[in-house]
Amino acid sequence: MKKIIAFGASSSKTSINKQFATYTANQFENSEVEVLDLNDFEMPVFSTDKEKENGIPQLAQDFYTKLGSADLIIVSFAEHNGAYSAAFKNIFDWTSRINMKTFQEKPMLLLSTSPGPRGGSSVLEIAKNRFPFQGGVVKGSLSLPSFFENFDVSNGIINPDLKNQLLGIVNSIEL
């Protein structure tokens, strides 16, 4: 059985991106899904001064180890002012100090969603362009626009075209 690590790149307790990542991970058959909560990896704001004084936090190592245990990593990005959320960026910064190839050459499915019509597409583009340099093997990506109109907690994606797009990507990824 293949292991999927999924998370929403947001610290919101009601994160729509965590919902989207969880839903997507569960579309893969014959896999074990572990959903991470970024709140479990809250660390001091990254700085080289803090790293010199205290070293790399154990939580960064824990996050890095979780990524390393995956056969597939699914991330759905919240967009804050056109880029990563501060919570994700901080974890990403600390973890990259362990290994610049943060994602350890693991296959990745990158997602984003937001209440608006662009669905976090700006942050998704940033991640798609950046993650290959950080050891992410991007196998697919999808931005889900207008989350509350296109997603239902019980049924997942309710827009047939968007659901088919996602399932096409899921089916193209071999685990």
C-alpha positions in Angstrom: 0.0 0.0 0.0 1.3 3.4 -1.0 1.5 6.3 1.5 0.1 9.8 0.7 1.0 12.8 2.8 -1.5 15.6 2.3 -1.9 19.0 3.8 -3.4 22.4 3.3 -0.7 25.1 3.3 -2.7 27.1 5.8 -2.9 27.4 9.6 -6.7 28.0 9.5 -8.6 25.5 11.7 -11.3 25.6 9.1 -9.0 25.5 6.1 -10.7 25.0 2.8 -7.3 24.0 1.4 -7.0 21.2 4.0 -10.4 20.0 3.0 -9.5 20.0 -0.7 -6.1 18.2 -0.1 -7.9 15.6 2.0 -10.6 15.0 -0.5 -8.0 14.7 -3.3 -5.8 12.3 -1.4 -8.8 10.1 -0.8 -9.5 9.8 -4.6 -6.4 7.5 -4.8 -7.2 3.8 -4.5 -5.2 1.4 -2.5 -3.3 4.0 -0.5 -2.9 5.1 3.1 -3.6 8.8 3.6 -2.0 10.9 6.4 -3.3 14.4 6.6 -0.9 16.9 8.3 -2.1 20.0 10.2 0.4 22.9 9.9 -0.6 23.9 13.5 1.3 20.8 14.7 4.5 22.3 13.2 4.4 25.8 14.6 7.9 27.1 15.1 9.6 30.4 15.8 9.8 32.7 12.8 12.9 31.6 10.8 16.1 33.6 11.0 19.7 32.6 10.7 20.3 34.2 14.1 17.7 31.8 15.7 19.3 28.9 13.9 22.8 29.8 15.2 21.5 30.2 18.7 19.2 27.2 18.9 19.7 25.0 15.9 16.9 23.7 13.7 13.7 23.0 15.6 12.8 19.4 16.1 9.4 20.1 14.5 11.2 21.0 11.2 12.9 17.6 11.4 9.6 15.9 12.1 8.0 17.6 9.1 10.9 16.7 6.9 10.7 13.0 8.1 6.9 13.0 7.3 7.6 14.2 3.7 10.3 11.5 3.4 7.9 8.8 4.4 5.5 9.6 1.5 5.1 7.9 -1.9 3.1 11.0 -3.0 2.8 14.5 -1.4 -0.4 16.5 -2.0 -0.4 20.2 -1.0 -3.3 22.6 -1.4 -2.2 26.2 -1.1 -4.0 29.0 0.6 -3.1 32.3 -1.1 -2.1 35.2 1.1 -1.5 38.4 -0.8 -0.6 36.4 -3.9 1.9 34.0 -2.3 2.3 31.3 0.4 0.7 31.7 3.8 3.2 32.8 6.5 2.6 29.5 8.4 3.6 27.4 5.3 6.5 29.7 4.4 8.0 29.4 7.9 7.8 25.6 7.9 9.2 25.5 4.4 12.1 27.9 5.4 13.1 25.8 8.4 12.8 22.5 6.7 14.9 23.7 3.7 17.8 24.2 6.2 17.8 20.4 6.7 18.0 19.8 3.0 17.5 22.2 0.1 15.8 19.3 -1.6 13.0 19.6 0.9 10.7 17.4 -1.0 13.3 14.6 -1.4 12.5 13.9 -5.1 9.0 12.8 -4.1 6.1 13.0 -6.6 3.8 15.9 -5.8 0.3 17.0 -6.7 -0.1 20.7 -6.2 -3.5 22.3 -5.6 -5.0 25.6 -4.6 -8.4 26.9 -3.9 -10.0 30.1 -2.6 -13.5 31.6 -2.2 -12.7 33.7 -5.3 -12.8 33.0 -9.0 -9.0 32.7 -9.4 -8.8 29.8 -6.9 -5.4 30.8 -5.5 -3.8 30.5 -9.0 -1.0 32.9 -8.2 0.4 30.9 -5.3 0.0 27.7 -7.3 2.1 29.1 -10.1 4.8 30.1 -7.6 4.9 26.6 -6.1 4.9 24.9 -9.5 7.9 26.9 -10.6 9.7 26.7 -7.2 9.2 23.2 -6.0 11.3 21.4 -8.7 14.3 23.3 -7.4 13.4 22.0 -3.9 13.3 18.4 -4.9 9.6 18.2 -5.7 8.6 16.1 -8.8 5.4 17.9 -9.8 3.1 15.3 -11.4 0.0 17.6 -11.7 -1.7 20.7 -10.5 -5.2 22.1 -10.3 -6.7 25.4 -9.1 -10.3 25.1 -7.8 -12.0 28.4 -8.2 -14.9 29.6 -6.1 -14.6 26.9 -3.4 -18.0 27.4 -1.8 -19.8 27.1 -5.2 -17.8 24.2 -6.5 -17.2 22.0 -3.4 -19.5 20.3 -0.9 -18.2 18.8 2.3 -20.2 15.6 1.7 -19.7 15.2 -2.0 -16.4 16.9 -2.8 -16.2 18.7 -6.1 -19.7 19.2 -7.4 -18.8 21.0 -10.7 -18.6 18.0 -13.2 -15.9 19.6 -15.4 -13.7 20.4 -12.4 -14.2 17.0 -10.9 -13.3 15.4 -14.2 -10.1 17.5 -14.4 -9.1 16.4 -11.0 -9.9 12.7 -11.6 -7.9 12.9 -14.8 -4.9 14.1 -12.9 -5.3 11.5 -10.2 -5.6 8.7 -12.7 -2.4 10.0 -14.5 -0.3 9.6 -11.4 1.1 6.2 -10.8 1.7 5.2 -7.3 
